[in-house]
């Protein structure tokens, strides 16, 4: 009978060669998966993922989400003996120390000692991404260790509100499946370079996940958390979004909202304004503006170049330190 001929023939088929897409995802998995960790409590409550970015002696340093470590701390409050621990790709678990976390970027850095030298992931740059590009997410969604999902970059330059209530700027949107537990794990390109740290999903939606981009800002935040344990930022009190080039200006930071009694309001900024310069430097995007609002800008008068309709204004603003909460 034909059915038995088909069954017999299928048992003699050679394993087919993987197609290009499958090879790409498999290559990323083999390179990156050993650097991915699970972050949680010894009793299994809560948790997320992380990725190892450095080693020094027997100590490994990994990046995860701020909301992951803060969630673990809140759960640990009722059980002081339950320290944060990480589980490595070989299944071993060790205690971990939180070096620092930064809710505005939703990034945190943890350190732990490993018996054997762990794999370190390679950082890429989200600035090289294009919409439609293949990306791979690895993490521990819903307790399923080292799960791999793949998709594309759905959009760039998005802004989302993190669990702390703050706006996280310039996130990567992807349709690679991301679920609770993926938070803090890597989003990688086809070369297994980490281009983002998975951070959020939209409840009830499918195929909409977000990752904090690996950028110059990301590198500065991680370095500061390692060396100082916290990130000091200057605060204007505006919500901004990048604007397209206009006339002689190569983009800008468009003001969407101005907080009451903020440095921006006192300086005279209004919704609809476009900030195109600060401290004599051009502002081409919201990322440019955020990069200038570092600790050195706190309490220092700065000149803003602002477009308001067809007029160009010069406003003086004195940023204050961004509150911790």
C-alpha positions in Angstrom: 0.0 0.0 0.0 1.2 3.5 -0.8 1.0 4.6 2.9 3.5 1.9 3.9 5.8 2.8 1.1 5.8 6.4 2.2 6.5 5.5 5.8 9.3 3.1 4.8 10.9 5.7 2.5 10.7 8.5 5.1 12.8 6.3 7.5 15.6 6.2 5.0 15.8 9.9 4.3 19.0 11.7 5.2 18.8 14.7 7.5 18.2 17.7 5.4 20.6 20.6 5.5 19.3 23.6 7.4 18.0 26.5 5.4 19.8 29.9 5.8 17.3 31.3 8.3 17.6 28.2 10.5 21.4 28.2 10.3 21.5 31.9 11.4 19.3 31.3 14.4 21.2 28.1 15.3 24.6 29.9 15.0 23.4 32.7 17.3 22.1 30.2 19.8 25.4 28.2 20.0 27.4 31.4 20.4 25.2 33.3 22.8 23.3 30.8 24.9 26.3 30.0 27.2 26.4 33.6 28.3 22.7 33.8 29.3 21.8 33.4 32.9 18.7 33.0 35.0 18.2 35.6 37.8 16.0 34.7 40.8 15.7 33.6 44.4 16.6 30.2 45.8 13.0 29.3 46.4 12.2 29.9 42.7 10.1 33.0 43.3 10.2 35.7 40.7 13.1 36.3 38.5 14.2 37.0 35.0 17.2 36.6 32.7 20.6 38.3 32.3 23.6 38.2 30.0 27.3 38.0 31.0 29.3 41.0 29.6 32.6 40.7 31.5 34.9 38.6 33.8 37.7 39.5 36.2 39.4 36.7 37.9 36.7 34.4 39.2 34.0 37.1 39.1 31.6 37.6 36.3 29.6 40.7 35.6 26.2 40.5 34.0 23.5 42.9 32.9 19.8 42.5 33.6 16.8 44.8 34.1 16.3 47.1 37.0 12.7 46.0 37.4 14.0 42.4 37.7 16.3 43.0 40.7 13.9 45.4 42.3 11.1 42.8 42.1 13.4 40.2 43.7 14.3 42.6 46.5 10.7 43.2 47.2 10.0 39.5 47.4 13.1 39.0 49.5 11.8 41.5 52.0 9.6 38.9 53.6 12.5 36.4 53.6 15.7 38.2 54.5 17.7 34.9 54.1 16.7 34.5 50.5 19.6 36.1 48.6 19.5 36.7 44.8 21.1 33.9 42.9 21.9 33.2 39.2 21.7 29.9 37.3 24.3 29.4 34.6 24.0 27.6 31.4 25.5 24.4 32.9 22.8 24.3 35.5 24.9 25.4 38.5 23.5 28.1 40.8 25.5 30.7 42.8 24.7 33.8 44.9 24.9 37.2 43.2 25.5 40.7 44.4 23.6 43.7 42.8 26.2 46.3 42.0 23.6 48.9 41.0 20.4 49.5 39.1 19.0 52.4 37.2 15.2 52.6 36.8 15.2 55.3 34.0 17.1 53.0 31.7 15.7 49.8 33.3 19.2 48.4 33.5 21.0 46.7 36.4 24.4 45.1 36.9 25.0 42.0 39.0 28.3 40.2 39.9 28.9 36.6 41.0 31.7 34.1 41.4 31.8 31.1 39.1 33.9 27.9 39.5 34.6 27.8 35.8 35.3 30.7 33.5 31.9 31.6 31.9 31.2 32.7 28.3 31.1 36.4 27.7 28.7 37.9 25.2 29.8 40.4 22.5 28.1 43.7 22.4 26.9 45.2 19.1 25.2 48.5 18.5 21.5 49.2 18.0 22.4 52.1 15.8 23.3 49.6 13.1 19.9 48.0 13.1 17.3 48.4 10.4 13.6 47.6 10.4 13.0 44.0 9.2 16.4 42.7 10.3 16.6 39.3 12.0 17.0 39.3 15.8 17.1 36.5 18.3 16.0 36.6 21.9 17.3 34.1 24.6 16.0 33.9 28.1 13.9 32.1 30.7 10.3 32.9 29.9 7.8 31.5 32.4 10.5 29.3 34.0 11.4 27.6 30.8 15.2 27.8 30.9 17.2 29.0 27.9 14.4 29.4 25.5 15.2 30.8 22.0 12.8 32.9 19.9 13.4 34.7 16.6 11.8 37.5 14.8 12.6 40.8 13.2 13.1 44.4 14.3 9.6 45.8 14.0 10.3 49.4 14.7 13.1 51.6 16.1 13.0 54.7 18.3 9.9 53.8 20.3 9.2 55.1 23.8 7.6 53.0 26.5 6.7 53.5 30.1 8.6 51.1 32.3 7.4 49.4 35.5 8.8 52.3 37.5 6.4 54.7 35.7 9.3 56.4 33.9 9.5 56.7 30.1 12.2 54.6 28.5 13.4 56.2 25.3 14.5 54.8 21.9 13.6 51.1 22.6 13.7 48.4 20.0 10.3 46.9 19.1 10.5 43.3 17.9 8.0 40.4 17.1 10.4 37.8 18.6 8.3 36.2 21.3 9.1 37.8 24.7 7.3 36.6 27.8 7.6 37.2 31.6 11.0 35.8 32.5 12.7 37.0 29.3 13.2 40.4 31.0 17.0 41.1 31.2 18.0 38.6 28.6 19.7 39.5 25.4 18.3 40.5 22.0 21.0 39.7 19.4 21.6 40.2 15.7 22.5 37.4 13.2 26.2 37.7 14.3 25.3 36.9 17.9 26.1 40.5 19.0 23.9 41.8 21.8 22.0 44.8 20.4 19.4 45.0 23.2 18.2 43.9 26.6 14.7 42.6 26.6 12.6 44.7 28.9 8.8 44.6 28.3 5.8 43.3 26.6 2.3 44.7 26.1 -0.3 42.6 28.0 -2.9 41.1 25.7 -0.9 41.8 22.5 1.0 39.3 20.4 4.3 39.9 18.7 5.0 43.2 20.4 8.0 43.2 22.6 10.6 45.8 23.5 14.3 45.9 24.3 16.6 48.6 25.8 19.1 49.4 22.9 22.8 48.9 23.2 24.2 52.3 22.5 26.7 54.9 23.8 24.1 55.7 26.6 23.8 52.0 27.5 27.6 51.6 27.8 27.9 54.7 30.0 25.1 53.5 32.3 26.6 50.1 32.7 30.1 51.5 33.4 28.7 53.9 35.9 26.7 51.2 37.7 29.8 49.1 37.9 32.0 51.9 39.3 29.6 54.0 41.3 26.4 51.9 41.9 24.0 54.5 40.7 23.6 57.0 37.8 23.2 60.7 38.5 21.2 62.6 35.8 20.2 66.1 35.2 16.5 66.7 34.9 14.6 69.2 32.7 11.1 68.0 33.2 10.1 67.3 29.6 8.9 64.4 27.5 10.6 64.6 24.1 10.6 62.7 20.8 13.0 62.8 17.9 12.0 65.1 15.0 12.9 64.8 11.3 15.3 67.3 9.7 13.7 70.7 9.0 15.4 73.4 6.9 18.9 74.0 8.1 18.4 71.8 11.2 19.2 68.1 11.1 16.4 67.0 13.4 15.8 67.9 17.0 14.0 66.9 20.2 10.4 67.8 20.0 8.7 68.7 23.4 5.5 66.7 24.0 4.9 67.6 27.6 6.4 70.0 30.2 6.1 69.0 33.9 4.7 71.7 36.3 7.3 73.6 38.3 10.1 71.9 36.4 13.4 73.6 35.2 11.9 73.4 31.7 8.7 75.3 32.7 10.7 77.9 34.5 12.9 78.4 31.4 9.8 79.0 29.3 9.7 75.7 27.3 6.2 74.8 25.9 4.7 71.7 24.3 5.3 71.8 20.6 8.8 73.4 20.9 11.7 71.7 19.2 15.1 71.7 21.0 17.8 71.9 18.3 20.8 72.9 20.5 22.1 72.9 24.1 25.3 74.3 25.6 26.4 75.3 22.1 26.1 71.7 20.7 23.5 70.6 18.2 20.6 68.4 19.2 19.5 66.2 16.4 17.4 63.7 18.4 16.1 63.0 21.9 19.1 60.8 22.4 21.4 63.7 21.8 19.5 65.7 24.5 19.5 62.9 27.0 23.2 62.4 26.5 23.8 66.0 27.5 21.8 65.7 30.7 24.5 63.9 32.7 25.8 64.7 36.2 27.9 67.6 34.9 24.8 69.5 33.9 23.2 69.5 37.3 22.8 73.0 38.7 24.5 74.6 35.8 22.9 77.2 33.5 22.7 76.1 29.9 21.5 77.8 26.7 18.8 76.0 24.7 18.2 76.7 21.0 14.5 76.2 20.5 12.2 76.3 17.4 8.8 77.6 18.2 6.8 77.7 15.0 8.8 79.7 12.5 10.8 81.5 15.3 14.1 80.5 16.8 14.5 81.2 20.6 17.3 81.2 23.1 16.3 80.0 26.5 18.3 79.6 29.7 17.6 76.5 31.7 19.2 75.2 35.0 18.7 71.4 35.2 18.4 69.9 38.6 19.3 66.4 39.7 16.7 63.8 38.7 15.1 62.4 41.8 15.8 58.8 42.7 12.1 58.0 42.9 
